[in-house]
Amino acid sequence: MPKRLFKKLTPNHETIRNHKHMKMFGNLLHDQNLWHMNRKSVSGAFAAGLFWAMIPIPFQMVTAAASAIIFRVNLPLSVALVWLTNPLTMPPIFFLNYQIGTLFLPTHEKVENFELSMEWLGNSLDQIWLPLYLGSFIAGIVLAILGFISIRLIWRWILVKRYHKRKQKLS
C-alpha cells in the first residue's frame, strides 16, 4: 500500500497538534480518524488539500485542517498538500486560475499590461477578483475530484497487484 510513502511525507501528530494556528481546534485534533492512513482518509485528504491549495486566501492550511476535521480525513496530508501553492508556484497557478475564470465570464475584459508584482496585483485586484476566484474555485473542484479518484484508483491498483503477487507465491 502507499501508506508507508504517505507516512514518510507527513509530519507527526504532535507537531501539528502543537502548531500555533492549529491550537484553535483544541480537542477536535484528538479524533483518531484524523491520523489514520487508509484509502478513504488519504483520498479525502487529497481532495481537501488540493481544493484549498487552489483558493487564493490567507491561512490555507487552517481551512484545509478545518475541512479535514469536518470530513474526518487525514489531517497532516490535507495540510501538507496546501503547499502545492507556495511562493514559487503561486503566480503561475493563480494566473492560470484567472485565465480559467475569464473563460466562464465572457463579458469580463481581459486585463492588459500584466505584471508579475505585488504592486500590480494590489492595483488590479478590483478588476481581476471575480475571474480569479471563479477560476480558482473551478480549478479547486476539478483537482479535488481528480485527486480523490486518482488516489482511490492507485490504492486499489497497488492492493490488486500485491494480492496477485501473494497468490503467485502460494501457487
KEPAVO-491455 format. One record per residue: residue number from 1; residue in three letters; x negated, z negated, y of N, C-alpha, C in turn. Coordinates in Angstrom, 1 decimal, padded with zeros to 4 digits, m for minus. Atoms other than C-alpha are relative to their C-alpha. Example, Ala and Ser with C-alpha at 12.3 -4.5 7.8 and 13.67 -1.06 7.14 Angstrom:
<nodes>
NODE    k    r     n.u     n.w     n.v    ca.u    ca.w    ca.v     c.u     c.w     c.v
NODE    1  ALA  m000.9   000.0  m001.2  m012.3  m007.8  m004.5  m000.9   000.0   001.2
NODE    2  SER   000.9   000.0  m001.1  m013.7  m007.1  m001.1   000.8  m000.8   001.1
</nodes>
This chain:
<nodes>
NODE    k    r     n.u     n.w     n.v    ca.u    ca.w    ca.v     c.u     c.w     c.v
NODE    1  MET  m000.8   000.0  m001.2   000.0   000.0   000.0  m000.9   000.0   001.3
NODE    2  PRO   000.7   000.0  m001.2  m001.1   000.5   003.6  m000.1  m001.4   000.6
NODE    3  LYS  m000.1   001.3  m000.5  m000.5  m003.2   004.0  m001.4  m000.6   000.4
NODE    4  ARG   001.4   000.5  m000.3  m004.3  m004.0   003.9  m000.5   000.6   001.3
NODE    5  LEU   000.5  m000.6  m001.2  m005.1  m001.5   006.6   000.7  m000.6   001.2
NODE    6  PHE  m000.7   000.6  m001.1  m002.4  m002.9   008.9  m000.4  m001.4   000.3
NODE    7  LYS   000.5   001.4  m000.2  m003.6  m006.5   008.3  m001.3   000.0   000.7
NODE    8  LYS   001.3   000.0  m000.6  m007.1  m005.5   009.3   000.1   000.3   001.5
NODE    9  LEU  m000.1  m000.5  m001.4  m005.9  m003.8   012.5   000.7  m001.0   001.0
NODE   10  THR  m000.8   000.9  m000.9  m003.6  m006.6   013.8  m000.6  m001.3   000.2
NODE   11  PRO   000.6   001.3  m000.2  m004.6  m009.8   015.4   000.7  m001.1  m000.8
NODE   12  ASN  m000.6   001.1   000.9  m003.9  m013.1   013.6   001.1  m000.7   000.8
NODE   13  HIS  m001.2   000.6  m000.5  m000.8  m015.2   014.2  m000.3  m000.9   001.2
NODE   14  GLU   000.3   001.0  m001.0  m002.4  m018.0   016.2  m000.4   000.7   001.3
NODE   15  THR   000.4  m000.6  m001.2  m004.0  m015.6   018.7   001.2   000.5   000.8
NODE   16  ILE  m001.2  m000.5  m000.7  m000.6  m014.1   019.5   000.9  m001.2   000.5
NODE   17  ARG  m000.8   001.1  m000.4   001.3  m017.4   019.5  m000.6  m000.7   001.2
NODE   18  ASN   000.6   000.7  m001.2  m001.2  m018.9   022.0  m000.3   000.9   001.2
NODE   19  HIS   000.2  m000.9  m001.2  m001.3  m015.9   024.3   000.9  m000.5   001.1
NODE   20  LYS  m000.7   000.6  m001.1  m000.2  m016.9   027.8   001.4   000.6   000.2
NODE   21  HIS  m001.3  m000.6  m000.2   002.6  m014.3   028.0   000.9  m000.2  m001.2
NODE   22  MET  m000.9   000.2   001.2   003.9  m015.0   024.5   000.6  m001.4  m000.1
NODE   23  LYS  m000.5   001.4   000.1   004.4  m018.7   025.0   001.4  m000.1   000.5
NODE   24  MET  m001.4   000.0  m000.4   007.7  m017.9   026.7   001.0   000.1  m001.1
NODE   25  PHE  m000.8  m000.1   001.1   009.1  m017.1   023.3   000.1  m001.2  m000.8
NODE   26  GLY  m000.1   001.3   000.6   008.5  m020.6   022.1   000.1   000.0  m001.5
NODE   27  ASN  m000.2   000.1   001.5   009.8  m021.4   018.6   000.5   001.3  m000.7
NODE   28  LEU  m000.4  m001.3   000.6   011.1  m017.9   018.1  m001.2   000.7  m000.7
NODE   29  LEU   001.2  m000.6   000.7   007.5  m017.0   017.1  m000.3  m000.6  m001.3
NODE   30  HIS   000.2   000.6   001.3   007.7  m019.2   014.1   000.8   000.6  m001.1
NODE   31  ASP  m000.7  m000.8   001.0   010.0  m016.8   012.3  m000.9   000.7  m000.9
NODE   32  GLN   001.0  m000.6   000.9   008.1  m015.7   009.2   000.2   001.5  m000.1
NODE   33  ASN  m000.2  m001.5   000.1   009.7  m012.2   009.3  m000.9   000.7   001.0
NODE   34  LEU   000.8  m000.7  m001.0   007.6  m011.5   012.4  m001.4   000.2  m000.4
NODE   35  TRP   001.4  m000.1   000.4   004.4  m011.8   010.5  m000.1   000.7  m001.4
NODE   36  HIS   000.1  m000.6   001.3   005.3  m010.1   007.2  m000.4   001.5   000.1
NODE   37  MET   000.3  m001.4   000.1   003.9  m006.7   006.2   000.7   000.6  m001.2
NODE   38  ASN  m000.8  m000.7   001.0   006.5  m004.8   004.3   000.5   001.3   000.7
NODE   39  ARG  m000.5  m001.3  m000.5   008.0  m001.3   004.6   000.9  m000.1   001.2
NODE   40  LYS  m001.0   000.1  m001.1   010.9  m002.4   006.8  m000.7  m000.6   001.3
NODE   41  SER   000.6   000.6  m001.2   008.8  m004.6   009.1  m001.0   000.9   000.7
NODE   42  VAL   001.0  m000.8  m000.6   006.0  m002.2   009.6   000.6   001.3   000.7
NODE   43  SER  m000.6  m001.2  m000.6   008.2   000.9   010.2   000.8  m000.4   001.3
NODE   44  GLY  m000.8   000.5  m001.1   010.4  m001.2   012.6  m001.0  m000.3   001.2
NODE   45  ALA   001.1   000.3  m001.1   007.2  m002.3   014.5  m000.5   001.2   000.6
NODE   46  PHE   000.4  m001.3  m000.5   006.1   001.3   014.8   001.1   000.5   001.0
NODE   47  ALA  m001.1  m000.5  m000.9   009.5   002.2   016.3   000.0  m000.8   001.3
NODE   48  ALA   000.0   000.8  m001.2   009.4  m000.7   018.8  m001.2   000.2   000.8
NODE   49  GLY   001.2  m000.2  m000.8   005.8  m000.3   019.8  m000.1   001.3   000.6
NODE   50  LEU   000.1  m001.3  m000.5   005.9   003.4   020.2   001.0   000.3   001.1
NODE   51  PHE  m001.0  m000.2  m001.0   009.1   003.3   022.2  m000.5  m000.7   001.3
NODE   52  TRP   000.4   000.7  m001.2   007.8   000.7   024.7  m001.3   000.5   000.6
NODE   53  ALA   001.2  m000.6  m000.5   004.4   002.5   024.9   000.3   001.1   001.0
NODE   54  MET  m000.4  m001.1  m000.8   006.2   005.4   026.5   000.7  m000.3   001.3
NODE   55  ILE  m000.7   000.4  m001.2   008.1   003.5   029.1  m001.0  m000.6   001.1
NODE   56  PRO   001.0   000.5  m001.1   006.1   003.0   032.4   000.5  m001.2   000.7
NODE   57  ILE  m000.4   001.3  m000.6   006.8  m000.6   033.1  m001.2  m001.0  m000.2
NODE   58  PRO   001.0   001.0   000.2   004.5  m003.6   033.6   000.5  m000.9  m001.2
NODE   59  PHE  m000.2   001.0   001.1   004.2  m006.1   030.7   000.7   000.7  m001.2
NODE   60  GLN  m000.6  m000.7   001.1   005.0  m003.5   028.0  m000.1  m000.9  m001.3
NODE   61  MET   000.2   000.8   001.2   003.6  m006.0   025.4   001.1  m001.0  m000.1
NODE   62  VAL  m001.1   001.0   000.1   006.2  m008.6   026.3   001.3   000.6  m000.4
NODE   63  THR  m001.2  m000.7   000.5   009.0  m006.1   025.9   000.0   000.4  m001.4
NODE   64  ALA   000.2  m000.4   001.4   007.6  m004.9   022.6   000.1  m001.3  m000.8
NODE   65  ALA  m000.2   001.3   000.7   007.4  m008.6   021.5   001.4  m000.4  m000.1
NODE   66  ALA  m001.5   000.3   000.0   011.0  m009.2   022.5   000.7   000.9  m000.9
NODE   67  SER  m000.7  m000.9   000.9   012.1  m006.2   020.6  m000.3  m000.4  m001.5
NODE   68  ALA   000.4   000.4   001.4   010.1  m007.3   017.5   000.8  m001.3  m000.4
NODE   69  ILE  m000.7   001.2   000.3   011.8  m010.7   017.8   001.5   000.3  m000.3
NODE   70  ILE  m001.5  m000.3   000.1   015.3  m009.3   018.2   000.2   000.7  m001.3
NODE   71  PHE  m000.2  m000.8   001.2   014.9  m006.8   015.3  m000.7  m000.6  m001.2
NODE   72  ARG   000.7   000.7   001.1   012.8  m009.2   013.2  m001.0   000.9  m000.8
NODE   73  VAL   001.1  m000.9   000.6   009.9  m006.7   012.6  m001.3  m000.6   000.4
NODE   74  ASN   001.3   000.5  m000.2   006.2  m007.2   012.6  m000.5  m000.1   001.5
NODE   75  LEU   000.3   000.1  m001.4   005.3  m008.6   016.0  m001.5   000.4   000.4
NODE   76  PRO   001.4  m000.5  m000.4   001.4  m008.1   016.0  m000.1   001.5   000.1
NODE   77  LEU   000.1  m001.4   000.0   001.8  m004.5   015.1   000.8   000.6   001.1
NODE   78  SER  m000.8  m000.5  m001.1   004.5  m003.9   017.6  m000.7  m000.1   001.4
NODE   79  VAL   000.7   000.2  m001.2   002.5  m005.4   020.4  m001.3   000.9   000.1
NODE   80  ALA   001.2  m000.8   000.0  m000.7  m003.6   019.4   000.3   001.5   000.2
NODE   81  LEU  m000.3  m001.4  m000.2   001.0  m000.2   019.4   000.3   000.4   001.4
NODE   82  VAL  m000.3  m000.3  m001.4   001.9  m000.5   023.0  m001.3   000.5   000.7
NODE   83  TRP   001.2  m000.4  m000.6  m001.8   000.0   023.7  m000.4   001.5  m000.2
NODE   84  LEU   000.1  m001.5   000.0  m001.3   003.7   022.9  m000.1   000.5   001.4
NODE   85  THR   000.1  m000.4  m001.4  m000.8   004.0   026.6  m000.9  m001.1   000.6
NODE   86  ASN   001.0   000.9  m000.6  m004.0   002.4   028.0  m000.4   000.8   001.3
NODE   87  PRO   000.4  m000.6  m001.3  m005.7   003.2   031.4  m000.5   001.4  m000.2
NODE   88  LEU   000.5  m001.3   000.2  m007.3   006.3   029.9   001.1   001.0  m000.4
NODE   89  THR  m001.0  m001.0   000.5  m004.2   007.8   028.2   001.3   000.0   000.9
NODE   90  MET  m001.2   000.0  m000.8  m001.5   006.8   030.8   000.2   001.2   000.8
NODE   91  PRO  m000.3  m001.1  m000.8  m002.0   009.6   033.2   000.5   001.3  m000.7
NODE   92  PRO  m000.6  m001.2   000.7  m001.6   012.5   030.7   001.3  m000.3  m000.7
NODE   93  ILE  m001.2   000.3   000.7   001.1   010.8   028.8   001.2  m000.1   000.9
NODE   94  PHE  m001.1   000.1  m001.0   003.2   009.9   031.8   000.3   001.3   000.7
NODE   95  PHE  m000.2  m001.4  m000.6   002.6   013.4   033.3   000.9   000.8  m001.0
NODE   96  LEU  m000.7  m000.8   001.0   003.9   014.9   030.1   001.5  m000.5  m000.1
NODE   97  ASN  m001.3   000.5  m000.1   006.9   012.5   030.2   000.8   000.5   001.2
NODE   98  TYR  m000.6  m000.5  m001.2   007.6   013.6   033.7   000.4   001.5  m000.2
NODE   99  GLN  m000.3  m001.4   000.3   007.5   017.3   032.6   001.2   000.1  m000.9
NODE  100  ILE  m001.1   000.1   000.9   009.9   016.4   029.8   001.3  m000.3   000.8
NODE  101  GLY  m001.1   000.4  m000.8   012.2   014.8   032.3   000.5   001.1   000.9
NODE  102  THR  m000.4  m001.1  m000.9   012.2   017.8   034.6   000.8   001.1  m000.9
NODE  103  LEU  m000.7  m001.0   000.8   013.4   020.0   031.6   001.5  m000.4  m000.1
NODE  104  PHE  m001.4   000.5   000.2   016.5   017.8   031.3   000.7  m000.2   001.4
NODE  105  LEU  m000.6   000.1  m001.3   017.1   017.7   035.1  m000.2   001.4   000.7
NODE  106  PRO   000.2  m001.4  m000.6   017.5   021.4   036.1   000.1   000.0   001.5
NODE  107  THR  m000.1   000.0  m001.4   018.4   020.5   039.7  m001.2  m000.6   000.7
NODE  108  HIS   001.2   000.7  m000.6   015.2   018.5   040.2  m001.1   000.9   000.3
NODE  109  GLU   001.1  m000.9  m000.4   012.5   020.2   042.1  m001.3  m000.6  m000.6
NODE  110  LYS   001.3   000.5   000.5   009.0   020.0   040.5  m000.9  m000.3   001.3
NODE  111  VAL   000.9   000.5  m001.1   006.5   018.1   042.7  m001.2   000.9   000.1
NODE  112  GLU   001.1  m000.9  m000.3   003.9   020.3   044.3  m001.2  m000.9   000.4
NODE  113  ASN   001.2   000.7  m000.4   000.3   019.2   045.1  m000.2  m001.3  m000.8
NODE  114  PHE   000.2   001.2   000.8   000.0   016.8   042.2  m001.5  m000.4   000.0
NODE  115  GLU   001.3   000.6   000.0  m003.0   014.5   042.4   000.0  m001.2  m001.0
NODE  116  LEU   000.1   001.1   000.9  m004.1   012.0   039.8  m000.6  m001.2   000.7
NODE  117  SER   000.5   001.2  m000.7  m004.4   009.0   042.1   001.1  m001.0   000.2
NODE  118  MET  m001.0   001.1  m000.2  m002.6   005.7   042.7   000.7   000.3   001.4
NODE  119  GLU  m000.6  m000.3  m001.3  m002.1   006.7   046.4   001.1   001.1  m000.1
NODE  120  TRP  m001.0  m001.0   000.1  m000.3   009.9   045.5   001.2  m000.5  m000.8
NODE  121  LEU  m001.1   000.6   000.8   001.7   008.1   042.9   000.9  m000.9   000.9
NODE  122  GLY  m000.8   000.8  m000.8   002.8   005.5   045.4   000.8   000.7   001.0
NODE  123  ASN  m000.7  m000.8  m001.0   003.8   008.1   048.0   001.0   000.9  m000.6
NODE  124  SER  m000.9  m000.9   000.6   005.6   010.3   045.5   001.0  m000.7  m001.0
NODE  125  LEU  m000.9   000.7   001.0   007.4   007.7   043.3   001.4   000.2   000.3
NODE  126  ASP  m001.4  m000.2  m000.3   010.6   008.1   045.2   000.6   001.3  m000.4
NODE  127  GLN  m000.4  m001.4   000.4   010.7   011.8   044.2  m000.1   000.1  m001.5
NODE  128  ILE   000.2  m000.3   001.4   009.5   011.5   040.6   000.5  m001.0  m000.9
NODE  129  TRP  m000.4   001.1   000.9   011.0   008.3   039.3   001.1   000.4  m001.0
NODE  130  LEU  m001.1  m000.4   000.9   014.1   009.9   037.8  m000.5   000.9  m001.2
NODE  131  PRO   000.5  m000.7   001.2   012.4   012.6   035.7  m001.0  m000.7  m000.8
NODE  132  LEU   001.0   000.7   000.7   009.6   010.3   034.9   000.6  m001.0  m001.0
NODE  133  TYR  m000.6   001.0   000.9   011.8   007.6   033.4   001.0   000.7  m001.0
NODE  134  LEU  m000.8  m000.8   001.0   014.2   010.1   031.8  m000.9   000.6  m001.1
NODE  135  GLY   000.9  m000.6   001.0   011.3   011.9   030.1  m000.7  m001.1  m000.8
NODE  136  SER   000.6   001.1   000.8   009.7   008.6   029.1   001.0  m000.6  m001.0
NODE  137  PHE  m001.0   000.5   000.9   013.0   007.4   027.6   000.2   001.0  m001.2
NODE  138  ILE  m000.2  m001.0   001.1   013.4   010.7   025.6  m001.2   000.0  m000.9
NODE  139  ALA   001.3   000.1   000.8   009.7   010.6   024.5   000.0  m001.3  m000.8
NODE  140  GLY   000.0   001.2   000.8   010.1   007.0   023.5   000.9   000.0  m001.2
NODE  141  ILE  m001.0  m000.1   001.1   013.2   007.6   021.4  m000.5   000.9  m001.1
NODE  142  VAL   000.6  m000.9   001.0   011.6   010.6   019.7  m001.1  m000.6  m000.7
NODE  143  LEU   001.2   000.6   000.7   008.3   008.9   019.0   000.5  m001.2  m000.9
NODE  144  ALA  m000.5   001.1   000.9   010.2   005.8   017.7   000.6   000.5  m001.3
NODE  145  ILE  m000.6  m000.5   001.2   012.2   007.8   015.3  m001.0   000.6  m000.9
NODE  146  LEU   001.1  m000.7   000.8   009.2   009.9   014.2  m000.9  m001.1  m000.6
NODE  147  GLY   000.8   001.1   000.5   007.1   006.7   013.8   000.6  m000.7  m001.1
NODE  148  PHE  m000.8   000.7   001.0   009.8   004.9   011.8   000.0   000.8  m001.3
NODE  149  ILE  m000.2  m000.8   001.1   010.4   007.8   009.5  m001.4   000.3  m000.7
NODE  150  SER   001.3  m000.3   000.5   006.7   008.7   009.1  m000.6  m001.2  m000.8
NODE  151  ILE   000.5   001.2   000.7   005.7   005.1   008.1   000.8  m000.2  m001.3
NODE  152  ARG  m000.8   000.2   001.3   008.6   004.9   005.6  m000.5   001.0  m001.0
NODE  153  LEU   000.4  m001.0   001.0   007.5   008.2   004.0  m001.4  m000.2  m000.5
NODE  154  ILE   001.4   000.2   000.4   003.8   007.4   004.0   000.0  m001.2  m001.0
NODE  155  TRP   000.0   001.2   000.8   004.5   003.9   002.5   000.6   000.4  m001.4
NODE  156  ARG  m000.6  m000.4   001.3   006.8   005.5  m000.2  m001.0   000.9  m000.8
NODE  157  TRP   000.9  m000.9   000.6   004.2   008.2  m000.9  m001.1  m000.8  m000.7
NODE  158  ILE   001.0   000.8   000.6   001.5   005.6  m001.5   000.4  m000.8  m001.2
NODE  159  LEU  m000.5   000.7   001.1   003.7   003.5  m003.7   000.2   000.9  m001.2
NODE  160  VAL  m000.3  m000.9   001.1   004.7   006.5  m005.8  m001.4   000.4  m000.6
NODE  161  LYS   001.3  m000.4   000.5   001.0   007.6  m006.1  m000.6  m001.2  m000.8
NODE  162  ARG   000.5   001.1   000.7   000.0   004.1  m007.2   000.7  m000.2  m001.4
NODE  163  TYR  m000.8   000.1   001.2   002.9   004.0  m009.7  m000.5   001.0  m001.1
NODE  164  HIS   000.4  m001.1   001.0   001.8   007.3  m011.3  m001.4  m000.3  m000.5
NODE  165  LYS   001.3   000.4   000.4  m001.8   006.1  m011.4   000.0  m001.1  m001.0
NODE  166  ARG  m000.1   001.1   000.9  m000.9   002.9  m013.1   000.7   000.5  m001.3
NODE  167  LYS  m000.7  m000.5   001.2   001.4   004.8  m015.5  m001.0   000.8  m000.9
NODE  168  GLN   001.0  m000.7   000.7  m001.5   007.1  m016.4  m001.0  m000.9  m000.7
NODE  169  LYS   001.0   000.9   000.6  m003.8   004.2  m017.1   000.6  m000.6  m001.3
NODE  170  LEU  m000.7   000.6   001.2  m001.2   002.8  m019.6   000.2   001.0  m001.1
NODE  171  SER  m000.2  m001.0   001.1  m000.8   006.1  m021.4  m001.2   000.3  m000.8
</nodes>
